[in-house]
């Protein structure tokens, strides 16, 4: 593990849990952590993953920037079959190879996990949606069904709010100070959830995770080039796609959800307010599971 903010685990093994766990632990949107494993992909990169469920279909879940397995699991809680959640390079216990990185690298991570799992379906969140689009641009027949949740821009031009949020988060993680990390993470919470037991629980969980596992600074290099060099390549996808966007989300412009729906011939649903996993959790879970279970 090189080039990562935060101390690495001893001997490359799992990071130990802190002993001072007090206060509420049941906040949403994350689920309690489960035992994960490290797998080596064909590229040689080791990634952390968690597999739940059995049978068919097999679905892989790709998280967003600075996300993790726990934050992605709620999206698959009602999906049938075998579900594989993983951490991209630079997140959690996954490797952080020398940078700079590209969405081509993330697509390689995603493809490697999907190949090992035998997955025919995939869900991508934000950055993970970008990696999934890059994979489809290269191999449009890799999946027969996909979900893109809050897709981020693919042209390499990020909203100013996205740049500021990542810079602030990386700086706070580098500092190692819980208060600084908490201030940076609090922006993920809708105002109605802040200063509530659920909000405090989520905040504490995220702060502990980021202090324990860190984030790789190479993540800031991902947007040097467009995630998908030629968007028209996505038109070759012949599977079914569901795209979930949201109005008034300054990080994930709804225009990109609409744009991708046109390119992929996808079903599109747009939520009316941000922080969907907090404000419309049941509907979000039902839409995803109904689509992927069909």
PyMOL commands that set and color helices and strands:
alter all, ss='L'
color gray80, all
select helices_A, chain A and resi 10-12+69-76+103-117+127-138+160-175+178-188+197-213+217-224+231-236+254-264+276-279+281-293
alter helices_A, ss='H'
color red, helices_A
select strands_A, chain A and resi 37-40+46-52+58-62+82-86+121-125+145-149+240-246+267-271
alter strands_A, ss='S'
color yellow, strands_A
deselect
rebuild
show_as cartoon
